[in-house]
Amino acid sequence: MFKVNQKGLNVATEEVKQRLVALLARPQLYEARHKHWRQNHLFKTDQKQLYQELGGQEKAKHVVPNATESRKFWSDLWDQPVQHNRGHKPKALQNNQISVSQEMQWNSS
């Protein structure tokens, strides 16, 4: 089987080692191939789940926010008076050199 008499002991042992390494690598190669196939399949069907798995994130659990905290958060934002910066108008608009219809066309383009 190993032809030790023809090849010599050193060559035969090296061949046995290489065969053993190849046999032990098969499951790892299979797992890697299966993982790549699964990721490709997920990319085609459910990219969100793929990116969550690649990022190491578990599926987020749906958390219902506290109503009182939500009202307070939004009321703090919306109930405060704000002075907006109106910005700078072009000189042609300041001097009324452009009619309203031209101004509307200028803004829509």
NUFI-364332 format. One record per residue (C-alpha): residue number from 1; residue in three letters; chain; x, y, z negated. Coordinates in steps of 0.001 Angstrom, whole numbers. Each point is the difference from the previous one (the first is absolute). Last residue first. Example, Ala and Ser with C-alpha at 12.3 -4.5 7.8 and 13.67 -1.06 7.14 Angstrom:
<pt><k>2</k><r>ser</r><c>A</c><u>13670</u><v>-1060</v><w>-7140</w></pt>
<pt><k>1</k><r>ala</r><c>A</c><u>-1370</u><v>-3440</v><w>-660</w></pt>
***
This chain:
<pt><k>109</k><r>ser</r><c>A</c><u>-34568</u><v>74030</v><w>11156</w></pt>
<pt><k>108</k><r>ser</r><c>A</c><u>-3005</u><v>700</v><w>-2214</w></pt>
<pt><k>107</k><r>asn</r><c>A</c><u>1522</u><v>2998</v><w>-1770</w></pt>
<pt><k>106</k><r>trp</r><c>A</c><u>802</u><v>1925</v><w>3227</w></pt>
<pt><k>105</k><r>gln</r><c>A</c><u>-3418</u><v>-749</v><w>1455</w></pt>
<pt><k>104</k><r>met</r><c>A</c><u>-1642</u><v>1369</v><w>-3144</w></pt>
<pt><k>103</k><r>glu</r><c>A</c><u>2183</u><v>3104</v><w>113</w></pt>
<pt><k>102</k><r>gln</r><c>A</c><u>-829</u><v>547</v><w>3658</w></pt>
<pt><k>101</k><r>ser</r><c>A</c><u>-3711</u><v>-129</v><w>-806</w></pt>
<pt><k>100</k><r>val</r><c>A</c><u>483</u><v>2413</v><w>-2890</w></pt>
<pt><k>99</k><r>ser</r><c>A</c><u>1772</u><v>2584</v><w>2143</w></pt>
<pt><k>98</k><r>ile</r><c>A</c><u>3721</u><v>530</v><w>-252</w></pt>
<pt><k>97</k><r>gln</r><c>A</c><u>1414</u><v>3475</v><w>-574</w></pt>
<pt><k>96</k><r>asn</r><c>A</c><u>-1660</u><v>185</v><w>-3421</w></pt>
<pt><k>95</k><r>asn</r><c>A</c><u>3150</u><v>1639</v><w>-1482</w></pt>
<pt><k>94</k><r>gln</r><c>A</c><u>408</u><v>-2761</v><w>-2596</w></pt>
<pt><k>93</k><r>leu</r><c>A</c><u>-746</u><v>-2696</v><w>2573</w></pt>
<pt><k>92</k><r>ala</r><c>A</c><u>2665</u><v>1252</v><w>2395</w></pt>
<pt><k>91</k><r>lys</r><c>A</c><u>2420</u><v>362</v><w>-2889</w></pt>
<pt><k>90</k><r>pro</r><c>A</c><u>-226</u><v>-3727</v><w>-807</w></pt>
<pt><k>89</k><r>lys</r><c>A</c><u>-1693</u><v>-677</v><w>-3325</w></pt>
<pt><k>88</k><r>his</r><c>A</c><u>2111</u><v>-839</v><w>-3038</w></pt>
<pt><k>87</k><r>gly</r><c>A</c><u>-1230</u><v>-2357</v><w>-2660</w></pt>
<pt><k>86</k><r>arg</r><c>A</c><u>-3242</u><v>15</v><w>-1913</w></pt>
<pt><k>85</k><r>asn</r><c>A</c><u>1740</u><v>-1094</v><w>-3156</w></pt>
<pt><k>84</k><r>his</r><c>A</c><u>-2694</u><v>-1563</v><w>-2111</w></pt>
<pt><k>83</k><r>gln</r><c>A</c><u>-902</u><v>1321</v><w>-3418</w></pt>
<pt><k>82</k><r>val</r><c>A</c><u>-1306</u><v>-2905</v><w>-2093</w></pt>
<pt><k>81</k><r>pro</r><c>A</c><u>-2701</u><v>-158</v><w>-2639</w></pt>
<pt><k>80</k><r>gln</r><c>A</c><u>265</u><v>-3181</v><w>-2124</w></pt>
<pt><k>79</k><r>asp</r><c>A</c><u>-3108</u><v>-2205</v><w>11</w></pt>
<pt><k>78</k><r>trp</r><c>A</c><u>1179</u><v>-2305</v><w>2779</w></pt>
<pt><k>77</k><r>leu</r><c>A</c><u>3237</u><v>-1405</v><w>-1395</w></pt>
<pt><k>76</k><r>asp</r><c>A</c><u>-784</u><v>-207</v><w>-3699</w></pt>
<pt><k>75</k><r>ser</r><c>A</c><u>-3503</u><v>-1192</v><w>921</w></pt>
<pt><k>74</k><r>trp</r><c>A</c><u>1547</u><v>-2811</v><w>2024</w></pt>
<pt><k>73</k><r>phe</r><c>A</c><u>2152</u><v>-1336</v><w>-2853</w></pt>
<pt><k>72</k><r>lys</r><c>A</c><u>-2684</u><v>491</v><w>-2660</w></pt>
<pt><k>71</k><r>arg</r><c>A</c><u>-2636</u><v>-1796</v><w>2067</w></pt>
<pt><k>70</k><r>ser</r><c>A</c><u>2402</u><v>-2886</v><w>677</w></pt>
<pt><k>69</k><r>glu</r><c>A</c><u>963</u><v>-300</v><w>-3670</w></pt>
<pt><k>68</k><r>thr</r><c>A</c><u>-3662</u><v>-174</v><w>-1020</w></pt>
<pt><k>67</k><r>ala</r><c>A</c><u>-861</u><v>-2559</v><w>2686</w></pt>
<pt><k>66</k><r>asn</r><c>A</c><u>2852</u><v>-2383</v><w>-910</w></pt>
<pt><k>65</k><r>pro</r><c>A</c><u>1354</u><v>-1498</v><w>3167</w></pt>
<pt><k>64</k><r>val</r><c>A</c><u>-1071</u><v>-3467</v><w>1122</w></pt>
<pt><k>63</k><r>val</r><c>A</c><u>3069</u><v>-2138</v><w>623</w></pt>
<pt><k>62</k><r>his</r><c>A</c><u>76</u><v>-2373</v><w>2936</w></pt>
<pt><k>61</k><r>lys</r><c>A</c><u>2991</u><v>-2255</v><w>-475</w></pt>
<pt><k>60</k><r>ala</r><c>A</c><u>2877</u><v>594</v><w>2333</w></pt>
<pt><k>59</k><r>lys</r><c>A</c><u>1239</u><v>-3080</v><w>1775</w></pt>
<pt><k>58</k><r>glu</r><c>A</c><u>3515</u><v>-723</v><w>-1149</w></pt>
<pt><k>57</k><r>gln</r><c>A</c><u>2819</u><v>2128</v><w>1195</w></pt>
<pt><k>56</k><r>gly</r><c>A</c><u>3324</u><v>-1541</v><w>921</w></pt>
<pt><k>55</k><r>gly</r><c>A</c><u>499</u><v>2418</v><w>2879</w></pt>
<pt><k>54</k><r>leu</r><c>A</c><u>59</u><v>-2860</v><w>2501</w></pt>
<pt><k>53</k><r>glu</r><c>A</c><u>-3191</u><v>-1413</v><w>-1490</w></pt>
<pt><k>52</k><r>gln</r><c>A</c><u>-1767</u><v>3356</v><w>110</w></pt>
<pt><k>51</k><r>tyr</r><c>A</c><u>1250</u><v>556</v><w>3548</w></pt>
<pt><k>50</k><r>leu</r><c>A</c><u>-1420</u><v>-3344</v><w>1092</w></pt>
<pt><k>49</k><r>gln</r><c>A</c><u>-3335</u><v>596</v><w>-1750</w></pt>
<pt><k>48</k><r>lys</r><c>A</c><u>-429</u><v>3332</v><w>1786</w></pt>
<pt><k>47</k><r>gln</r><c>A</c><u>1008</u><v>-1497</v><w>3332</w></pt>
<pt><k>46</k><r>asp</r><c>A</c><u>-2863</u><v>-2498</v><w>-4</w></pt>
<pt><k>45</k><r>thr</r><c>A</c><u>-486</u><v>-1921</v><w>3294</w></pt>
<pt><k>44</k><r>lys</r><c>A</c><u>2996</u><v>511</v><w>2299</w></pt>
<pt><k>43</k><r>phe</r><c>A</c><u>2487</u><v>867</v><w>-2720</w></pt>
<pt><k>42</k><r>leu</r><c>A</c><u>-1411</u><v>-2841</v><w>-2108</w></pt>
<pt><k>41</k><r>his</r><c>A</c><u>751</u><v>-2480</v><w>2799</w></pt>
<pt><k>40</k><r>asn</r><c>A</c><u>3527</u><v>1338</v><w>373</w></pt>
<pt><k>39</k><r>gln</r><c>A</c><u>489</u><v>-259</v><w>-3757</w></pt>
<pt><k>38</k><r>arg</r><c>A</c><u>-1299</u><v>-3586</v><w>-4</w></pt>
<pt><k>37</k><r>trp</r><c>A</c><u>2273</u><v>-1023</v><w>2883</w></pt>
<pt><k>36</k><r>his</r><c>A</c><u>3013</u><v>1594</v><w>-1706</w></pt>
<pt><k>35</k><r>lys</r><c>A</c><u>-796</u><v>-1799</v><w>-3277</w></pt>
<pt><k>34</k><r>his</r><c>A</c><u>-464</u><v>-3322</v><w>1818</w></pt>
<pt><k>33</k><r>arg</r><c>A</c><u>3356</u><v>403</v><w>1747</w></pt>
<pt><k>32</k><r>ala</r><c>A</c><u>1693</u><v>858</v><w>-3303</w></pt>
<pt><k>31</k><r>glu</r><c>A</c><u>-1641</u><v>-2951</v><w>-1754</w></pt>
<pt><k>30</k><r>tyr</r><c>A</c><u>984</u><v>-2385</v><w>2808</w></pt>
<pt><k>29</k><r>leu</r><c>A</c><u>3570</u><v>1286</v><w>-37</w></pt>
<pt><k>28</k><r>gln</r><c>A</c><u>148</u><v>-511</v><w>-3756</w></pt>
<pt><k>27</k><r>pro</r><c>A</c><u>-1452</u><v>-3506</v><w>323</w></pt>
<pt><k>26</k><r>arg</r><c>A</c><u>2516</u><v>-869</v><w>2724</w></pt>
<pt><k>25</k><r>ala</r><c>A</c><u>3106</u><v>1303</v><w>-1819</w></pt>
<pt><k>24</k><r>leu</r><c>A</c><u>416</u><v>-3146</v><w>-2113</w></pt>
<pt><k>23</k><r>leu</r><c>A</c><u>52</u><v>-2190</v><w>3100</w></pt>
<pt><k>22</k><r>ala</r><c>A</c><u>2559</u><v>2241</v><w>1710</w></pt>
<pt><k>21</k><r>val</r><c>A</c><u>2223</u><v>52</v><w>-3102</w></pt>
<pt><k>20</k><r>leu</r><c>A</c><u>-198</u><v>-3811</v><w>-173</w></pt>
<pt><k>19</k><r>arg</r><c>A</c><u>880</u><v>-326</v><w>3661</w></pt>
<pt><k>18</k><r>gln</r><c>A</c><u>2986</u><v>2322</v><w>-482</w></pt>
<pt><k>17</k><r>lys</r><c>A</c><u>1201</u><v>-1953</v><w>-3040</w></pt>
<pt><k>16</k><r>val</r><c>A</c><u>-341</u><v>-3317</v><w>1871</w></pt>
<pt><k>15</k><r>glu</r><c>A</c><u>1980</u><v>1414</v><w>2931</w></pt>
<pt><k>14</k><r>glu</r><c>A</c><u>2755</u><v>1198</v><w>-2359</w></pt>
<pt><k>13</k><r>thr</r><c>A</c><u>139</u><v>-3431</v><w>-1659</w></pt>
<pt><k>12</k><r>ala</r><c>A</c><u>393</u><v>-1685</v><w>3416</w></pt>
<pt><k>11</k><r>val</r><c>A</c><u>2753</u><v>2395</v><w>1088</w></pt>
<pt><k>10</k><r>asn</r><c>A</c><u>1984</u><v>-516</v><w>-3218</w></pt>
<pt><k>9</k><r>leu</r><c>A</c><u>-413</u><v>-3811</v><w>13</w></pt>
<pt><k>8</k><r>gly</r><c>A</c><u>1158</u><v>-600</v><w>3530</w></pt>
<pt><k>7</k><r>lys</r><c>A</c><u>-1884</u><v>253</v><w>3248</w></pt>
<pt><k>6</k><r>gln</r><c>A</c><u>175</u><v>-3589</v><w>1299</w></pt>
<pt><k>5</k><r>asn</r><c>A</c><u>120</u><v>-1952</v><w>-3275</w></pt>
<pt><k>4</k><r>val</r><c>A</c><u>-2441</u><v>2356</v><w>-1716</w></pt>
<pt><k>3</k><r>lys</r><c>A</c><u>-2592</u><v>-569</v><w>2714</w></pt>
<pt><k>2</k><r>phe</r><c>A</c><u>-2789</u><v>1683</v><w>-2039</w></pt>
<pt><k>1</k><r>met</r><c>A</c><u>-2657</u><v>-2563</v><w>960</w></pt>
***
